[in-house]
Amino acid sequence: MYKEHDELVTSPRVSGWNPNFPVEVTEEEFMAHIRRIEAGEFMSLDEFKSKHEAWKKEFLASRLK
């Protein structure tokens, strides 16, 4: 999971960021942001499904109590 602060949102050029307007970044900044995301921790689909099923069972059991 990507845990660092998002530099695209906090860079001086986009202070007062509004999601309704495009963000102005260079291609290098954008690709660096994508590489940081890709370097993060990912789980396989099978691992996600097993964790989700375990969470769902625990959640539903807690709701029935």
N, C-alpha and C positions, 0 to 999 in steps of 0.2 A: 504494500500500500504506500502511496506517495505521501510522505509526512512533512516535507519541507514547505515553506511558505511559497505561495504562487507569485513568482516575480512578474508574470504578465499582468496581474491585477494590481500589484503594488508599485509598478515602475512609475517614475515621475510623469511620464507622458500620459498615463491613464489615471491620474489621481482624480477622484470624483467619478469613478467608473460607473457607467450606466449600461445595464445589459441591453437596452433598447437601441444603442448605437454601436457601430463596429469598433473594435479595438485596433489601434494602429500599432503594429509591431513589424519588425523586419523579418525576413524569411529565416535568418540565422537565429533570432530570438525564438521564433515559433518552433523551429526544428530542435533547438536546445530544450525547449519545454517538452516537446514530444519525447525526446530521448530520455529525459528525467522520469517521465511517466512510464515509459517502457522498461526502465531499469528497476522499477518498483517490484514489490512482491505480488505475484499473481498465483491463483490456485487453478487447478484443472477443473473442468466441468464436473467430472465425477466426484472430486473432493467437495466442490460446492454443493452438489446434490446431496451428498451424505451429510454434510454439516447442516444443510437446510432441513432435511428430514428430521435430524436429531433435534434441531431447534423447534420445529413444528410440533413434534411429539411432546416436548417439554412445555411448550406454550399452551397447547390444548389441554394437557394434563393439569396445568396450573389454573386454567379457566374453569375446569369442571369441579374444582375443590370448593 
